[in-house]
């Protein structure tokens, strides 16, 4: 069932009564996290006269706000609500100084603040008609193409959180221009809800591992070419890179992801690069259900333990006690073809270790529990702007967290079966 939003629509004529309007709500956050997604969410009309404090008061009473007015004023209201969402600090003391809280506590409080902000801002909504056009807004952007591609099967009017709409518009810009992948020599085109490969330093590690692994020497004399698995394929960039560099000895790639948008995004990118005939895309949790085996299994899993509230979150945060990483390492052995030659390449950032959320010993224990051993490890420093300490300090992030980001290292672990 889909959650619906209900509000009173004032009549344009003075002598007529207001009517009740009820639309479906298109929002991943509500669909996954609401206890009773079949219930209706009560809403009221907000307009250009609605202040941020008034809006927050209604939201705190459990009401959504359907914005009818100027689109740019709606965006300003959303920004104002973000600024007013309380940010609890773990550093507040009662006059007497105390020891600085552990960095893990600081991080969790920061994540909680982000979650609280999301819970409030997602309640500012806009109306969309059956033709995927914004209605009851002045100066709206033309988002018909964006929304019709997102909700192609939708034939009835619906409402959409404004923050989600802005995210879709931003993602569409990325999709139009693409993300240049130097190691590939081509652009990858991410879509909304799929993690964009803007931080692609880990692809250098894949190149290095392929060279050290001597993938061509190991399999070039075999009659049967190798099979590769890409677990958590996202945009399909890892599959594309391996096929671009080692197409002659890769028979096929089995790429999986739980996110249906990622499967479609990978399909588009793989097709655009001309590798469609070699890639089998499967929407599943981790490994194919048919028990398929591979010579090489590659995964760039979510690297930070934490709660997830959207598909995009799931590409970064691993909830339920490192569920993805733990299950991947525990079960990957059964999907390897050979105990001698087959390998697992695990790409992982150490940011969780720097934040005190997971230790290196935890990772080694998970590897050992999966009857695997580390053959080699390659490291690289992230080169994307988010690793700048000054950038994060400027944005109000605690100094310890900013320092951890600046010290982040991405590693590729070459794993084999521990005989």
N, C-alpha and C positions, 0 to 999 in steps of 0.2 A: 504494500500500500504506500501511497505517496502523501506526505503531509500537505495540508491545505491551509491557506490564509484567508481569514474572513474579516470583512470590515463593512461599515455603513457608508454607502456612497450618497452624498447629499444630492437632492434633486435640483436640476437647473431652474425649475419653476417653483415659485414661492408657495403655491397652493398644493403641491404634490409632496407626498411623504418620501423620506429617504428610503433607499432600497439596500438590501444586504447583498454584498458581492463576495464570492468565494472562488479563489483561483488556486491552482496547484502551485506549490513552491518548488522551484528548481534549485537545489542547494545540497551539495555533498555533505556539508557539516551537519545539517539537520537529519539527513537520511541515515547517517551512520551513528549519530550520537544521541539522538532523542530516544527516550525510553518508550514513549508512545507516539510513533511517527504517524499513526492513523488519525490522531486528534487534530482538530482545527486550531490554528494559532490566531488569536484575536489581534486585530490591527486597528490603527486609527490613521486618519489622513494627516500628513505633515505638509507644510508649504513654506514659502519664502519668509514667512513671519515666525516660523518655529525656531526657537533658540536651542543651542546645544544643551543647556541645563534642563530645559523643558523636555527635550527629546530623551535625555538620559533618564529623567524621572519616569517617563512612560515605559522605557525599556526595562528599568529595574522593577516595574510592576508586571512585567511579562508581556508587554504589548509590542508588536512590530509596528513600524511606521511606513506607510505607503506614501512616497513622496510625489506630490503633484505641484509642479511649479517650474522654476528655472533649473535646468540640468546643472549648470555651473554652481548655483547656490546649493544644490544637493551635495555636490562634491565638497564644497566648503563646510557644510554641516558635518559631513563624515569626518573631515580633517579635525574639526573642532571637538568632536566626540572622542577621537583618538587622543587628543591632547588632555582631555579632561578625565580619561579613564585613570583611576588611582593606580599608582605604581608603588606597591609595597616594597620597602627596602629592608634587607636583612641586616643593614648596618646601623639602624636606629638604636640608640642607647638611652638610658635614663641617667643622664649627667655623668655617671661614672664610666670611664673608658673600659672597654672589654676587648678581648682578643678578636682579631679579624676572623669572621666566619670562614669555614673551609670553602674553597673555590666551587666545590660541587653544590653547596647550599646556595651560593650566589647565582650559579647557573640555573638551578631549578627555580629560584625565585624569579629570575629574568624570564624564563620560559612560562611561568605562571602568569606574569604580567602580560605577556604576548597573548596567552590564551584568554585572559579576562578581556583584553581589548578586542579580540576576535568575537567573543560572545556578544559584546555590545554593538560593534559596528555591523555585524551581519544582520542586524534587525532593521537597518535602513534599506528599504526595498523600492524597486521601480516596477511598473507594469509593462508587460509586453503582449501585443495582440497575436492573433493566430498566424499573422504573416511575419512574425519575429521582428516587429517594429516597436520601438519605444513609444508609449502613449501617455497623454496627460503631462507631458514635459515640454517646456519651451527650449529652443536651441539644443535639441538632442543630437548626439552624433549618429551617423548612419551605421548601425551595427547589424543590419538585416543579414548580410552575408555571414558574419561571424556567428550569430545566433542560429541561423538556419543550418549551418554546418554542425553546430553543437547539438541541436535538438531537432534534427531532420524529421523525426517521426512524430513530432509534436504538432497537433492540428488545432489545439484549443489555446485560449489566452492563458498566461501564467505570470507569476511574479518572480523576481530575481533579486538577491541582495546586491546592492550597488557595488560593494567591495568586490564581489565575484565578477560583475560586469567590467569593472576597471581592470581586473586581472586578465580577463579574456581579451580586452582591447590591447593591453600590453603584450600579451603572449602572441597576439596576431601580428604585431609589429616584428617580433622576433621571427615569426614564421615567414613573413614576407621577405625579410632580408637574409635570413638564415644565419647560422653560426659557423664561421670559417674554422675548419679543423686542419691546422697546418700539417699534422702527421698524415692526414688523409688526402690533402690537396683538394678538398671539396668542402662544400657547405652541408651541414646537417640542419634540418628544419624542424625545430621542436614545436609542439602544439600545447594548448592549454592543459594543465594538469600533469604534464610530463616534464621531468627535470631537464633543463637545458644544459648541454655540455660546455658551459662557459669556462669551467675550470677543467681543462683537459690535459694537465701535466701528466696525469696517470697514463695517458696513451704513449708517452715516451717510455714508460716502464714496460708496457706491453711489447713495444718494439725491441727493447733491450732483452726481455725474457725470451722472445722468439729467436733472437740471435744466439743467446747463451744455451737455450734449449736445443739449438741446431735442428729446428723443426724440419727443415728440408732434408738434412742428412739422415735424420731418424726415420723418415717415412718415404723418401723419394724412390727407394728401391722396392718398396712394397707394392704388390699388385693392387691392393685396396688402399684408396686414399683415406685420410683421417676424417673423423666426425668430430665436430666441436659443438659444445653447448654453451650458450650465453644465458646465464640465470639472472633474471631481473634486467632485461635488455633495454628498457627505457626507450630512447630514441633510436636504438639499433646501431649506435656509433662503434661499439666494440666489434660486433659482427662485421660491420662494413670495413673496418680497418684491417681485420685479419684476412678477409676475402680480398681486399685490395693488395695486400702484401704477399699473401700465400695462396692465392686462388688456384694455382696449379696443383697443389697437393691436398687441398681441402675438398672433400667430396660433398659435404653438406653441413649446414649449421642448424641446430635446433635452438631456437630462441624463445624464452618464456618470460612472462610477466603476469602479475595478478591484475594490473590496471588495463582495462579494455582500451583506454585512450593511448596507452603506450604501445599496445599491439598494433593499433591502426597507424600510429606515428612511425613505428619501425617499418611497417609494411610500405608506407609511402617513401621513406628514405631509402630503403633497400631497393625498391623498384626504380627509383630515380637514378640510382647508381648502377643499375643493370645486373644486380645479383639476385633477382627475384627467384630464379629457378633453383638456387642453391640453399635458400633459407626457408625453414619450416617454422612458422610462428604459432605458438600455443599459449592461450590464456589459461594459466594454471598457477597454483601455489608451489613455487620452487620447481620441482622436477616433473617431467611428463608422467602421466599416470600409467602409460603402457610399459614402463620399465626400460625405456630406451637407454642405451649406453653410449659413451663417447670416449675418444682418445684424449681429448682436452676439454676441461670444463673451466670456464672463466666466469667470475662474478665480481661486480663492483657494488656490494650491498650497502644498505643504509649504515652509517658509521657512528651515529650518536644514539645512545639509549634515551628513550623519551616517548611521551604520548604522541599519538598521531591524530589529526583532526581533518585531514584531507588526503587526496591521492598524492599531492605534491609533498606533503609531510612524510609520506611513507618512503620516499626516495632518499630521505635524509635521516629520519628518526626510526629507530628499531624498538618497538614497544614490547610489552609483555616479557620483560627480562631477556632482552636480546634474542627474541624469538627467531627472527630471520637467520642471523648469523649462527646461532646455536644449532638450529635444525639443518641448515645448509651443511655445516661441518660434520654433523652426526650422520647424515645420510648420503653425502656425496660419494663415498667409497663404493656404494652399491651400483652407482651409475658409471663407473669407470670400466673400460673394456679390458685393460691389462694392468696387472700389478707391477710389471716391470717398466713399461714405457709411458703409460698414461699419467697425466699430471692435472693438478688443480691449480689455477692461478687466482689467488684471492687478493683483490685490491682494497686497501683499507687505510684510512687516515688514523693518526694517533691522537686526534683532538679529544676523543673520549678519555684517553689516559691522562692527558694534560689537564682535563677538567675534573679528574677524580671520579669519573663515572664508570670506568672499567680499567682494570690493570692489565699490564702485559702478561702477567701470570694467568689471568682469567682467559686470555686468548690462547695461550699455550695449552692450558687445560682442555679447552674446547677442541683444539686440534688433536690433542692426544686421545680424547674421548672418541673421536672419529676414526681412530686407528691410522692416523696420518703422521707424517714427519716433514719437517721443513728441509727442503733441499737447498734453497738459496733465498735471499731476500734482497730486493732492490729498493732504493729510497730516492725520493725527490722532494724538493721544497715547492709547495704551491706558489704559482706566480700570479694568481688572480688578485684583484685589488682588495678583496675582503680580508686578506692576511695582513694588511697594513695596520699596525698598532695605533698609529695616530688617527686613522680613519674611524676606528671603533671607539676610541676615547672621545673623539669629537661628537659621535652619535650618542654619547651618554652611557656607553657600555662601561662596566666596572673595569678598572685598570688591570686586575688580575686576569679577567676573561680576555681582554684585548691582547695581553701578553701571551696568553695560551694560543690564541689564533695566530699570532705572529710567529710562534715557535712550531706551528703545525708541520708535520711531515707525512707525506703519502708513501705507502709501501706496497710492493707487490710480493706476496709470499708464494714461492713455488713449492707445492706440496705433492708428495707421493704416498702411496700406501706403505705403512710401516709394517714390514714383514717380520 
